[in-house]
Amino acid sequence: MKVLSVLFYIFSILGAIVGAGFMSGAEIYSFFSRFGAIGYIGIAVNCVLYSLCMVIYHLKNAKSYNLVLKSEQKPTILSVCQLCMCASMVAGLTELFAEFGISKVLVAFVVLFLLFVALCFGVRGANVFNVFVSACLILSIPFVVYDGGFRFLPHLDSSLFAVVAMSISYVAMNMVSSLPIIRHVCEKNSTKNVIVISVALGFLMFLILTLFAGFCGSDSSMPILNVIQKPWFKTTYSVLVSLAMVSTLLSSGVGAKLTFSKFGNLISSFFVSVLSVLFSFVGFKNIITYVYPVIGGVVLIRFVVIICCDLFCKKQKTIF
């Protein structure tokens, strides 16, 4: 397998993960940094489990095992979870641009139009955009570390169980947001190639999360932006955060469209765009803090139920 192909697939999936919550630091604080130094264990657990889930997804789908939603199946609760993630990205965009004096209503209408157009192109358009955003993220890491100074997480008296539980929830949530891209990657590659991609992706995620965790020490909407000192780089990074939001917005939107797939491409794209904008008024921080953990829990419960049905019923079932 060519190196460029590996990088393309890695960056495609990474771009689906690093949305508003990740790039701004809100997710990193909520799931890891707030626990202190023990959060590094959570980061390691998260990256290992995500890589394993990707390989398991590939292997089980190859045997027609219904672990997750397939493109030809009816929409499930996963589509609703992906719709919630779309809404969080829209909320993040409106909040980010509001800091520059741009009306939230205006941003919402612009995002509504752009999201509708982008969703009409489907997963291929999302892949290309994800690769671009991931490349920008990699290039920005040295600047963030240099400007803010590398920071270790402080030692806090935190529960290891809570950290691991949040890590597992974060894996499930990221599987939902990146599912359409992962499906595409698994369909195009052999088992050996999928293993190589998943291992490399897990290592890259561990590196990025470890470097960024120390910058997310405050319970704010966008803690990483708060620690960047140089105005020119803060503006540049804000633009990158907005691009990351669009990246996850597209990836999640492709999956959310399945809810309305029977109405056709244009109508399903329109409904996803409108509902995402409407739900975004719940607020970026509220969705990240309260809705995201619920999404992770719902996906985990779904996974356990499907496994139990397979073990006890000895036949394939579609859950939810």
C-alpha positions as CSV (number, residue, x, y, z in Angstrom):
1,M,0.0,0.0,0.0
2,K,1.4,3.4,-1.0
3,V,2.3,5.9,1.8
4,L,0.3,8.6,0.2
5,S,-2.8,6.4,0.2
6,V,-2.3,5.6,3.9
7,L,-1.9,9.3,4.8
8,F,-5.0,10.2,2.8
9,Y,-7.2,7.7,4.6
10,I,-5.7,8.6,8.0
11,F,-6.3,12.3,7.4
12,S,-9.8,11.6,6.1
13,I,-10.8,9.9,9.4
14,L,-8.9,12.4,11.6
15,G,-10.6,15.3,9.9
16,A,-14.0,13.8,10.9
17,I,-12.9,13.6,14.5
18,V,-11.2,17.0,15.0
19,G,-14.3,19.2,15.0
20,A,-15.1,22.2,17.1
21,G,-14.9,20.5,20.4
22,F,-11.5,18.9,19.7
23,M,-9.7,21.9,18.1
24,S,-11.1,24.4,20.6
25,G,-10.2,22.1,23.5
26,A,-13.7,21.9,24.9
27,E,-13.9,18.1,24.3
28,I,-10.4,17.5,25.5
29,Y,-11.1,19.3,28.8
30,S,-14.5,17.6,29.3
31,F,-13.2,14.0,28.6
32,F,-9.6,14.1,29.8
33,S,-8.0,17.3,31.1
34,R,-10.4,18.0,34.0
35,F,-9.2,14.8,35.6
36,G,-5.6,16.0,35.8
37,A,-2.5,13.8,35.1
38,I,-4.6,10.6,35.2
39,G,-6.3,11.9,32.1
40,Y,-3.2,10.8,30.1
41,I,-4.3,7.2,30.9
42,G,-7.7,8.1,29.5
43,I,-6.1,9.4,26.3
44,A,-4.1,6.2,25.8
45,V,-7.2,4.0,26.4
46,N,-9.2,6.2,24.0
47,C,-6.6,5.8,21.2
48,V,-6.2,2.1,21.6
49,L,-9.9,1.4,21.7
50,Y,-10.6,3.6,18.7
51,S,-8.0,1.7,16.6
52,L,-9.5,-1.6,17.8
53,C,-13.0,-0.6,17.0
54,M,-12.0,0.4,13.5
55,V,-10.4,-3.0,12.9
56,I,-13.4,-4.9,14.5
57,Y,-15.8,-2.9,12.3
58,H,-13.9,-4.0,9.2
59,L,-13.7,-7.6,10.2
60,K,-17.3,-8.0,11.4
61,N,-18.8,-6.2,8.4
62,A,-16.7,-8.5,6.2
63,K,-18.7,-11.3,7.8
64,S,-22.0,-9.5,7.5
65,Y,-22.2,-8.9,11.2
66,N,-24.5,-6.0,12.0
67,L,-22.4,-4.0,14.5
68,V,-23.1,-0.7,13.0
69,L,-25.2,1.0,10.4
70,K,-24.6,0.0,6.8
71,S,-25.5,2.3,3.9
72,E,-28.2,-0.1,2.6
73,Q,-30.0,-0.4,5.9
74,K,-32.8,1.7,7.4
75,P,-31.8,4.7,9.5
76,T,-31.2,4.1,13.2
77,I,-30.6,6.1,16.3
78,L,-27.0,6.6,15.1
79,S,-28.4,9.0,12.5
80,V,-30.0,11.0,15.3
81,C,-26.7,11.1,17.2
82,Q,-24.9,12.3,14.0
83,L,-27.6,15.0,13.6
84,C,-26.8,16.2,17.2
85,M,-23.1,16.4,16.3
86,C,-24.0,18.5,13.2
87,A,-25.9,20.9,15.5
88,S,-22.9,21.2,17.8
89,M,-20.7,22.2,14.9
90,V,-23.2,24.8,13.7
91,A,-23.4,26.2,17.3
92,G,-19.6,26.3,17.4
93,L,-19.4,28.2,14.2
94,T,-22.0,30.8,15.2
95,E,-20.3,31.3,18.6
96,L,-16.8,31.6,17.0
97,F,-17.9,34.2,14.4
98,A,-19.9,36.1,17.0
99,E,-16.6,37.0,18.7
100,F,-15.6,38.8,15.6
101,G,-18.9,40.8,15.6
102,I,-20.8,38.8,13.1
103,S,-24.5,38.2,13.7
104,K,-25.3,34.7,14.9
105,V,-28.5,34.8,12.7
106,L,-26.4,35.7,9.6
107,V,-23.9,32.9,10.3
108,A,-26.7,30.4,10.8
109,F,-28.2,31.3,7.4
110,V,-24.8,31.1,5.7
111,V,-24.0,27.7,7.3
112,L,-27.5,26.5,6.4
113,F,-26.8,27.2,2.7
114,L,-23.2,25.9,2.7
115,L,-24.2,22.7,4.6
116,F,-27.0,22.0,2.1
117,V,-24.7,22.4,-0.9
118,A,-21.9,20.3,0.7
119,L,-24.2,17.5,1.7
120,C,-25.4,17.1,-1.8
121,F,-21.9,16.0,-2.8
122,G,-21.8,13.3,-0.1
123,V,-18.9,11.4,1.4
124,R,-16.3,12.1,-1.3
125,G,-16.5,15.9,-0.8
126,A,-16.2,15.3,3.0
127,N,-13.1,13.1,2.5
128,V,-11.2,15.8,0.5
129,F,-12.1,18.5,3.0
130,N,-11.1,16.3,6.0
131,V,-7.7,15.7,4.5
132,F,-7.1,19.4,4.1
133,V,-8.2,20.2,7.7
134,S,-6.1,17.4,9.1
135,A,-3.0,18.7,7.3
136,C,-3.6,22.2,8.6
137,L,-4.0,20.7,12.2
138,I,-0.6,18.9,12.0
139,L,1.1,22.1,10.7
140,S,-0.5,24.2,13.5
141,I,0.6,21.9,16.4
142,P,4.2,23.3,16.7
143,F,2.9,26.9,16.7
144,V,0.4,26.1,19.5
145,V,3.0,24.4,21.6
146,Y,5.6,27.2,21.0
147,D,3.2,30.0,21.6
148,G,1.5,28.6,24.7
149,G,4.5,26.6,26.0
150,F,4.2,22.9,26.6
151,R,2.1,22.2,29.7
152,F,1.7,19.0,31.7
153,L,-1.6,18.2,33.4
154,P,-1.5,18.7,37.2
155,H,-1.8,15.9,39.6
156,L,-5.4,15.7,40.9
157,D,-7.2,13.2,43.1
158,S,-9.4,11.7,40.3
159,S,-11.1,8.4,39.9
160,L,-9.5,6.0,37.4
161,F,-12.9,4.4,36.7
162,A,-14.4,7.8,35.8
163,V,-11.5,8.5,33.4
164,V,-11.8,5.2,31.7
165,A,-15.6,5.5,31.4
166,M,-15.3,8.9,29.8
167,S,-12.6,7.6,27.4
168,I,-14.9,4.7,26.3
169,S,-17.7,7.2,25.8
170,Y,-15.4,9.4,23.8
171,V,-14.5,6.5,21.5
172,A,-18.2,5.7,20.9
173,M,-18.9,9.3,20.2
174,N,-16.1,9.6,17.7
175,M,-17.1,6.4,16.0
176,V,-20.5,8.0,15.4
177,S,-19.0,11.2,13.9
178,S,-16.5,9.4,11.7
179,L,-18.6,6.3,10.8
180,P,-19.4,7.4,7.2
181,I,-15.7,7.9,6.5
182,I,-14.6,4.7,8.3
183,R,-17.1,2.8,6.2
184,H,-15.7,4.2,3.0
185,V,-12.1,3.4,4.1
186,C,-13.0,-0.1,5.1
187,E,-14.7,-0.8,1.8
188,K,-11.7,0.4,-0.2
189,N,-9.0,-1.5,1.7
190,S,-7.9,-5.0,2.7
191,T,-7.7,-6.1,6.4
192,K,-4.0,-5.6,6.4
193,N,-4.3,-2.1,5.1
194,V,-7.1,-1.3,7.6
195,I,-4.8,-2.5,10.5
196,V,-2.0,-0.3,9.3
197,I,-4.3,2.7,9.0
198,S,-5.9,2.2,12.4
199,V,-2.6,1.8,14.2
200,A,-1.1,4.9,12.6
201,L,-4.2,6.8,13.3
202,G,-4.3,5.8,16.9
203,F,-0.6,6.8,17.4
204,L,-1.3,10.2,15.7
205,M,-4.4,10.8,17.9
206,F,-2.4,10.0,21.0
207,L,0.4,12.4,20.1
208,I,-2.1,15.3,19.4
209,L,-4.2,14.7,22.5
210,T,-1.2,14.5,24.7
211,L,0.2,17.8,23.4
212,F,-3.1,19.6,23.5
213,A,-4.3,18.3,26.9
214,G,-2.2,20.6,28.9
215,F,-3.7,23.7,27.2
216,C,-7.2,22.7,28.2
217,G,-7.1,23.6,31.9
218,S,-10.2,25.8,32.0
219,D,-13.9,25.1,31.8
220,S,-14.5,27.5,28.9
221,S,-16.1,27.1,25.5
222,M,-12.7,27.2,23.7
223,P,-9.8,26.8,26.2
224,I,-7.0,26.4,23.6
225,L,-7.9,29.8,22.1
226,N,-7.6,31.4,25.5
227,V,-4.0,30.3,26.0
228,I,-2.7,31.5,22.6
229,Q,-0.9,34.7,23.1
230,K,0.0,36.1,19.6
231,P,-3.0,37.9,18.1
232,W,-2.1,37.0,14.5
233,F,-1.9,33.3,15.4
234,K,-5.1,33.4,17.5
235,T,-6.9,34.7,14.4
236,T,-5.3,32.1,12.2
237,Y,-6.1,29.3,14.6
238,S,-9.7,30.5,14.9
239,V,-10.0,30.1,11.2
240,L,-8.6,26.6,11.5
241,V,-11.1,25.8,14.2
242,S,-13.9,27.0,12.0
243,L,-12.6,24.7,9.2
244,A,-12.5,21.8,11.6
245,M,-16.1,22.5,12.6
246,V,-17.1,22.3,8.9
247,S,-15.1,19.1,8.5
248,T,-17.0,17.2,11.3
249,L,-20.2,18.9,10.2
250,L,-19.9,17.3,6.7
251,S,-18.8,13.9,8.0
252,S,-21.7,13.7,10.5
253,G,-24.1,15.2,8.1
254,V,-23.5,12.4,5.6
255,G,-24.6,9.9,8.2
256,A,-27.5,12.0,9.4
257,K,-28.9,12.1,5.9
258,L,-29.9,8.5,6.2
259,T,-32.8,9.5,8.4
260,F,-34.4,11.1,5.4
261,S,-32.9,9.0,2.7
262,K,-36.2,7.9,1.3
263,F,-37.0,11.5,0.3
264,G,-34.0,11.7,-2.0
265,N,-30.6,13.5,-1.9
266,L,-31.8,17.1,-2.1
267,I,-34.6,16.9,0.4
268,S,-32.6,14.8,2.9
269,S,-29.8,17.3,2.6
270,F,-32.2,20.2,3.2
271,F,-33.9,18.6,6.3
272,V,-30.5,17.8,7.9
273,S,-29.3,21.4,7.3
274,V,-32.4,23.0,8.8
275,L,-32.6,20.7,11.8
276,S,-28.9,21.2,12.6
277,V,-29.3,24.9,12.6
278,L,-32.5,24.8,14.8
279,F,-30.9,22.5,17.4
280,S,-27.7,24.5,17.4
281,F,-29.5,27.2,19.4
282,V,-29.2,24.9,22.4
283,G,-25.6,26.2,22.6
284,F,-22.2,24.8,21.8
285,K,-21.0,24.3,25.3
286,N,-24.3,22.7,26.4
287,I,-24.2,20.2,23.6
288,I,-20.5,19.3,24.2
289,T,-21.0,19.0,28.0
290,Y,-24.4,17.2,28.2
291,V,-25.3,15.7,24.9
292,Y,-22.0,14.3,23.8
293,P,-21.6,11.9,26.8
294,V,-25.2,10.8,26.2
295,I,-24.4,10.0,22.6
296,G,-21.4,7.9,23.7
297,G,-23.6,6.0,26.2
298,V,-26.3,5.4,23.7
299,V,-23.9,3.9,21.2
300,L,-22.3,1.7,23.9
301,I,-25.7,0.4,24.9
302,R,-26.6,-0.3,21.3
303,F,-23.4,-2.2,20.9
304,V,-24.0,-4.3,24.0
305,V,-27.6,-5.1,22.9
306,I,-26.5,-6.2,19.5
307,I,-23.8,-8.4,20.9
308,C,-26.3,-10.0,23.3
309,C,-28.8,-10.6,20.6
310,D,-26.2,-12.3,18.5
311,L,-25.0,-14.5,21.3
312,F,-28.4,-15.6,22.5
313,C,-30.5,-15.5,19.3
314,K,-27.8,-16.8,17.1
315,K,-28.9,-14.7,14.2
316,Q,-28.3,-11.3,12.8
317,K,-30.7,-8.6,14.1
318,T,-31.1,-4.9,13.4
319,I,-31.4,-2.9,16.6
320,F,-33.1,0.5,17.0
